[in-house]
């Protein structure tokens, strides 16, 4: 067992969290699941796996993740979502690490799935994220959505072999609904930050989003799935700036 804690925040993740928690078997003695009011049996599944279950209010992604990290047994945190399992190669990499030097953060490579389709290109091409860090030095910012880690200057970044298996949605319809929700949250974040928009931004930004992901990032090589992924991401961009325009209108 390694001296790290796996920390997951979740809500209504019964369809995926069981496999995710099973992927950590033998890695650590501390798997923390911070649940935000599940009603679909998620909590029962967590208890059955032996993970430590906490329940609390939703405070946005950044604040909630920091709150969950504070409940962990170890300072080294592997921060993942309920739909993000690890493969055997990544588990082996994590087992081989020496968790002593605090001034390092670790990047993990994600394999992203919608349903059973592995998307190799588009917006998820070469999808690296820092997800392993020491909580004494690194924390999440307070963003309600699309949160980011605050990493002090001088920290080293290393990449680990293996993959995080990110099963983002069961279908493209589910993915589209999820992205619509994120668009509304991001618009509200931009509004609170005082971000402005320019005329035609929602149309032009969504067009360039599709162009970038489907053409320049080779999303077309994923076939129909690549087209749908690029389309939904472009729609997300359009809705985000449309909502921001609505929020700004009373102040114009």
Secondary structure, DSSP 4 states (H G I P E B T S, - for coil): -BSEEEEEEESS-TTTHHHHHHTTTTTBS-EEEEES---SSHHHHHHHHTPEEEE-----HHHHHHHHHTT-SSSEEEEEETTEEE-HHHHHHHHH--TT-SSEEEEEEEEEEETTEEE-SGGGTT-EEEEEEETTT-EE---SSS--EE--TT-EEEEEEEEEEEEEESSHHHHHHHHHHHHHHHHHHHHHTT----TTHHHHHHHHHHHIIIIIT-GGGGHHHHHHHHHHHHHHHHHHHHHHHHHHHTT-
